[in-house]
């Protein structure tokens, strides 16, 4: 199993109070409430068609950037050669 990654979360006072209240009422540690909320958010984004389309677009752009930076794709002056 991968080690747990520690992160810092900065909340507005009203958010922190609401989070503490929810955790107390549900008798759960705050970290468990936060993890559940993050998991729900990730699941919602994964099933969102707009998000998936935007993710594919970003991946395509990153792939194009990598392809353009390959040495064989550039001429002697460092610019992309024209065929």
Protein Blocks (a to p, Z undefined) as FASTA:
>chain_A
ZZdddddddddfklmmmmmmmmmmnopafklmmmmmmmmmmmmmmmpmklmmmmmmmmmm
mmmmmmmmpmklpcfkopacdZZ
